[in-house]
Structure formats: structure tokens, C-alpha cells
Amino acid sequence: MILIDNLGNTNPYLNLALEEYMLRNSKQGEDFILFYINEPSIIIGRNQNTLEEINTNYIEEKGIHVVRRISGGGAVYHDHGNLNFSFITDYDVKRLNNFKNFTQPIVNILNEMGVPAKMEGRNDLLAKGKKISGNAQFSSVKRMFSHGTLLYDTNLSEVAKALQVKMSKIQSKGHKSVRSRVANITEFLPEPMRIEDFKQKIIDGLFKEKEDFSIYKLTDEEWAGVYQLKKEKYDQWDWNYGKSPKFNIRREKKFPVGIIDLRIFVEKGHIAAIKIYGDFFSKDPVDELEHKLLGVRYTLPDIKEALAGVNLKNYFGDLAKEDFIELLYGEDEESTE
């Protein structure tokens, strides 16, 4: 495994661009790990509606960055007390959605440091019932990454103020607020240390065999590619916020795979527009599924026919097709008309 040197950058737009650049351009057959710390920012999941995930007035007042990542999952808050990691490796169907494969080495190191961390739920690391890490994944045709946060000494009061987390998500985890369900790793350490020293302990634990240790330094040409990606994608309002489409039917439900939130505009009995939001993990872009549903008559038989040959596991993971159809076409929808 090779450690990527990000030159100490704390710009979230640049760090996400670096991660994607390395995913798409790093050599097959080689495993990389990237660590980075971001300035105060909210990192939005690929399929989320940004404006519904953030406290707009607060983040504008505080100058908090808002950046969309290419992986699914929910919105997270980053600051200088949050350490982020990303394992970049070859795509393997056995690794996709197998978060434990990537997080267990981190868990083992935390345990050795005295932190009672363990994997719980689909993608979280908990210590004494409180979340200390969230994880997400993204795959291309040949490569993938599994990345996560480590809440080391984050300003947790800012998390609650900057994010607008759905109550269904909080309550499903047995908590009454965002603040009550998260904790900093520093709360569990026998001895305090700086986040830089904590990062080094994680690196040392991952590279116990010194002969396996190497550092990847990007060339000037590669950094130019990273900055170009940042400029063309991560700096763009359209990528980070996107458009909130007009709709007259809204359907939302929390499944084991995550929240799925459908916005549908039905005109003259047909689906004229549809947008799929949520914190689920998708292998393929959900806009492909949206495109398949455009123009379909909004009736149960027509919807079933349109989805007959569609493998929904590529978009929602382990979600039964009948559950999605029931969500898409049910009797208890919220109407804006």
C-alpha cells in the first residue's frame, strides 16, 4: 500500500479533486491510501439535495464550504479536528459495500490505542454507542475507493448547527439529536495527543512492515490535472448544489439501504420529471434510472413494465424491486397541488 502525499492541503474542493483524480488515474494493481484534513466544510453525498441538508444562513455566516462528493451516503461536517481517510484500490465486487474490509484495520489500531471502536450498522464506526466515523464508497469500471471520517476533536456543536439531519434518521438510531449520537475519539483516549500525532499513529499501524511503506508524490503535471478537475467540477455551483426540480408528488421512506426521497412531476398522466434523492449507496448513477422513467404513464402497470428489465441493485443495493415500486406509486404520497 502506498501513502499519497497531499502536501498538507486543507481545501476541501482540492482534496476531493485529488481523491477522484487518483481513483481515475492511479495504476491498476496498486493500493493507495490518502489522508487529509479539511477546513470547516459540509461534504454532501452524491444523491442528496444540498439545500435540504444544510443550514444555509448559518454556513454563509460562518463561511463554511459546501462540496458534493462522488460517493453516496449522507452529509458530513469536516473541520480541522476531523481526519479523513480514503483507500483506493482495484474494483472487486466482494469489496463493494463491504465496509468492514476497509475499516477493520482502522478499528484494530483504535482498539490498540484504547478506543472501544467497532463496526455497527451499514457504514458506521461506534464507540460506546456513539458514532465516531462514517464511511462511503465509489466505484468506476476498474477502480474503487472506500473513504471515511474520523471524528477526532471536531467541534460537535457546529455539526448540529450546520447540518439539517432528517429526524427519521436520528430517531431510527435511538437518539434525540445529532449531538447526542456522535462523539470525538479524544473522549476515549487514555492520553491526549495532537491530531497530527493521531494521524501518524494510524499510518504507523497500517504500515507496520516498514519495507511496505512508500510515499506517492504527484508530479507537477498530475497536480495540474487535479487543479483542472477542481476548477471544472468541484468549484462549480451546479455540481455542489444542482437544481431543485419542480414536482407535484413527493414520496419518501427510510429503508435498510438508506433514505430514498422521490420528487415526481406528473403532467397529463405521464412522468414529466423525476428526481431521486437520498443517502443510499449506488453503484451506477441514479440519473440513468430517472431517464428510464421519464415519459412513462403514471400507472402501476406502466411503471412495472418500465422497470421490468432494470436491476435496481445497481442503484440502491439490497432493495426489493416491489418496495421501490410501492414507494414510486402508492396511495399516501405528499402532493403539492
HELIX and SHEET records of a PDB file:
HELIX    1   1 PRO A   12  ASN A   25  1                                  14    
HELIX    2   2 THR A   50  GLU A   53  1                                   4    
HELIX    3   3 THR A   56  LYS A   62  1                                   7    
HELIX    4   4 PHE A   99  GLU A  112  1                                  14    
HELIX    5   5 LEU A  156  ALA A  162  1                                   7    
HELIX    6   6 MET A  167  SER A  172  1                                   6    
HELIX    7   7 ARG A  179  ARG A  181  5                                   3    
HELIX    8   8 ILE A  185  PHE A  188  5                                   4    
HELIX    9   9 ILE A  195  LEU A  206  1                                  12    
HELIX   10  10 LYS A  210  ASP A  212  5                                   3    
HELIX   11  11 ASP A  220  LEU A  229  1                                  10    
HELIX   12  12 LYS A  230  TYR A  234  3                                   5    
HELIX   13  13 TRP A  237  ASN A  240  1                                   4    
HELIX   14  14 VAL A  286  LEU A  293  1                                   8    
HELIX   15  15 LEU A  300  ALA A  306  1                                   7    
HELIX   16  16 LYS A  313  PHE A  316  1                                   4    
HELIX   17  17 LYS A  321  LEU A  328  1                                   8    
SHEET    1   A 8 ALA A 117  GLU A 120  0                                        
SHEET    2   A 8 ASP A 124  ALA A 127 -1                                        
SHEET    3   A 8 LYS A 130  SER A 139 -1                                        
SHEET    4   A 8 ARG A 143  LEU A 151 -1                                        
SHEET    5   A 8 ASN A  82  ASP A  90 -1                                        
SHEET    6   A 8 PHE A  32  TYR A  36 -1                                        
SHEET    7   A 8 ILE A   2  ILE A   4  1                                        
SHEET    8   A 8 ILE A 215  TYR A 216  1                                        
SHEET    1   B 3 HIS A  65  ARG A  68  0                                        
SHEET    2   B 3 SER A  41  ILE A  44  1                                        
SHEET    3   B 3 VAL A  76  HIS A  78 -1                                        
SHEET    1   C 4 HIS A 270  GLY A 278  0                                        
SHEET    2   C 4 GLY A 258  GLU A 267 -1                                        
SHEET    3   C 4 ILE A 249  PHE A 255 -1                                        
SHEET    4   C 4 GLU A 334  SER A 335 -1                                        
END                                                                             
